[in-house]
Amino acid sequence: MGVEIRRIQTGFVTALTKIKNKILKKIVVIGASSSSRSINRKFAKYAANSLLLDCKIKELVLNDFEMPIYSEDLQRVSGVPVKAINFKRVISNSDGIIISFAEHNGSYTSAFKNIFDWISVIEQDIWSSKPLLLLSTSTGSNGGKIVLKHAYNRFSFNYKFNIPFFSLPNFHSNYNSKSGIIHPALYKEFLATLSNFEDILNGT
Ligand SMILES: Cc1cc2nc3c(=O)[nH]c(=O)nc-3n(C[C@H](O)[C@H](O)[C@H](O)COP(=O)(O)O)c2cc1C
């Protein structure tokens, strides 16, 4: 209940702020999976569309950034691929980033890890000090918690902002495309996480 009231209040304040400042937030959305049927792509976009902010949403589809497997030798010979530079440019030009992680064998998908490695050699500040929201979901009861925790531990080290995170287990039982998250307790937790991210984006 508290969370719902807070969201109504946040929505009201946001509406006023929008009128005053005409702020448009550029939000980058990443489903960290190469699957064409990725539930994490769906979930990341759902989160972005649930924000109570005036947003321009830009999705980075990992399959558009397929590159040779990162190696120091390859970098030395050929430099950083243009695709990695383009990916990083979109990150740098954003106001915030939402990543939802698919978990493969307890870790990042290869598709995400390869892009992560390539962009990590462009600049030490990999996520360009932008506000981050980290999510994960899976078809099982773990909800991709292992990869989410791993990403959180890595990304939050010495980071400029707190990083809110949320994991949705049993995607097909707890989510549908019409209503979004249908499990009441998980929905409440999701809204609280989203509010936290909105506050960070608003600098409040
Ligand atoms: C190679 C492979 C490894 C997987 N490993 C895990 C795992 O370690 N933990 C888990 O919860 N699910 C695992 N899964 C199941 C994925 O979580 C599930 O396929 C989910 O849909 C992936 O998200 P996506 O649809 O966004 O790609 C694995 C799936 C594949 C294909």
The ligand as a MOL file (V3000), in Angstrom:
LIG
                    3D

  0  0  0     0  0            999 V3000
M  V30 BEGIN CTAB
M  V30 COUNTS 31 33 0 0 0
M  V30 BEGIN ATOM
M  V30 1 C 22.9450 -22.8700 -22.1660 0
M  V30 2 C 21.9060 -22.5340 -21.1180 0
M  V30 3 C 22.2680 -22.4700 -19.8020 0
M  V30 4 C 21.3300 -22.1430 -18.8160 0
M  V30 5 N 21.7310 -22.0200 -17.5170 0
M  V30 6 C 20.8510 -21.5980 -16.5930 0
M  V30 7 C 21.2840 -21.3460 -15.2670 0
M  V30 8 O 22.4290 -21.4970 -14.9150 0
M  V30 9 N 20.3610 -20.8870 -14.3680 0
M  V30 10 C 19.0450 -20.6720 -14.7370 0
M  V30 11 O 18.2410 -20.2400 -13.8810 0
M  V30 12 N 18.6150 -20.9130 -15.9860 0
M  V30 13 C 19.4780 -21.3550 -16.9200 0
M  V30 14 N 19.0590 -21.5700 -18.2050 0
M  V30 15 C 17.6540 -21.3260 -18.5380 0
M  V30 16 C 17.4480 -19.8490 -18.8840 0
M  V30 17 O 17.3370 -19.1130 -17.7020 0
M  V30 18 C 16.1780 -19.7020 -19.7020 0
M  V30 19 O 16.4500 -20.2960 -20.9510 0
M  V30 20 C 15.7790 -18.2760 -19.8890 0
M  V30 21 O 14.6780 -18.2410 -20.7570 0
M  V30 22 C 16.9180 -17.4410 -20.4470 0
M  V30 23 O 16.5050 -16.1070 -20.6160 0
M  V30 24 P 16.2480 -15.5100 -22.0660 0
M  V30 25 O 14.9320 -16.0880 -22.5640 0
M  V30 26 O 16.1520 -14.0400 -21.8220 0
M  V30 27 O 17.3820 -15.9010 -22.9420 0
M  V30 28 C 19.9730 -21.9040 -19.1830 0
M  V30 29 C 19.6080 -21.9830 -20.5400 0
M  V30 30 C 20.5580 -22.2960 -21.5000 0
M  V30 31 C 20.1500 -22.3370 -22.9620 0
M  V30 END ATOM
M  V30 BEGIN BOND
M  V30 1 1 1 2
M  V30 2 1 2 3
M  V30 3 2 2 30
M  V30 4 2 3 4
M  V30 5 1 4 5
M  V30 6 1 4 28
M  V30 7 2 5 6
M  V30 8 1 6 7
M  V30 9 1 6 13
M  V30 10 2 7 8
M  V30 11 1 7 9
M  V30 12 1 9 10
M  V30 13 2 10 11
M  V30 14 1 10 12
M  V30 15 2 12 13
M  V30 16 1 13 14
M  V30 17 1 14 15
M  V30 18 1 14 28
M  V30 19 1 15 16
M  V30 20 1 16 17
M  V30 21 1 16 18
M  V30 22 1 18 19
M  V30 23 1 18 20
M  V30 24 1 20 21
M  V30 25 1 20 22
M  V30 26 1 22 23
M  V30 27 1 23 24
M  V30 28 2 24 25
M  V30 29 1 24 26
M  V30 30 1 24 27
M  V30 31 2 28 29
M  V30 32 1 29 30
M  V30 33 1 30 31
M  V30 END BOND
M  V30 END CTAB
M  END
